[in-house]
């Protein structure tokens, strides 16, 4: 397997090659790269690839993340019942 074909965002199946070419073409910030490629927008909410995306932007464009507006991430949302939360069942 070519190193450029390595999948960085497993949830959205975004490869290193896609991220590098997009970052170079548009001189993206990490947030812009996320919006253009959907990397970090899958079911894990960026918990596994967020740091890699920031490193790729730094490598491709030379932009060091300022973290003034960092890539947001959130835990997956799963519905639970009120009973599980400690409520009484009907």
N, C-alpha and C positions, 0 to 999 in steps of 0.2 A: 504494500500500500504506500502510495506517495504521501509524504508528510503534509502536503497541502490539502489532501483529502480527509484529514482527520476531522471528525465531527466535534465541534466545540460545544454547541448547544444541542444536547441530545433530544430535548423535548420538541424543538422546531426543526431539527436535522439541518443545522447551519454549519457549513464546513469552515475551516481555517482559511481556505482559498477565497470563499465568498466574503468573509469578513475583511481580509486584507485588501482585496480588490476594491470593495466598496469604500473602505476607509481611505485608501489612496486616491480613488477617483473623486470623492466628494470632500476630502479633508474633514471628516466627521469628528465630532466629539463622541464620547462613549454613548451618550443619550441618543444622538442622531443615528449612530450606527445601529443601536437597538431598534429604533423606529424603522429604519430602512430595511433591515434584514429579519426582524422579529426574533433575533437572538435574545434570550433572557425573558421572553414573553410567554413561555410555555407553562405547563402545569406546575413546575417547581418554582416558578416566579423568579428565576434568575439566581437561585441559591447555589447552583453548581457551576454556572459559567460567568457570573458577573465580574469576578476578579480577572478572569482570562480576557474578557472583552476589553476591560480597561487596559490591560497589558498590550493587547493587539493594537489598540488605538495609539498607544505610546510608541510602539515599534514602527507602525506604518506612517504616522504623521508627525511624530516627535512631540505631540501634545502630552504634557504631564497632567494627570487628573488633578483638578483643584479641589474636588469634593465639595464645592459650593452647592452643586446640584448633582449629587451622586446618583448612580443607577439605583432606582428603587427596587425593592423586592419584597415579597410578602409570602407568608406561608400559604399552602394550598387550602382552599375553603372546602369543607365537607359538612353537609347538613347533619345536625344531631338533634335528638328529641329533647323536649323540656324535661322529660323524666331522667334522661342521662345527666342533665344539669342539676338535678336535685329536686325537681318539681314533683308534685303528686300526680299519679296517674288517675284518669277519669274513671 
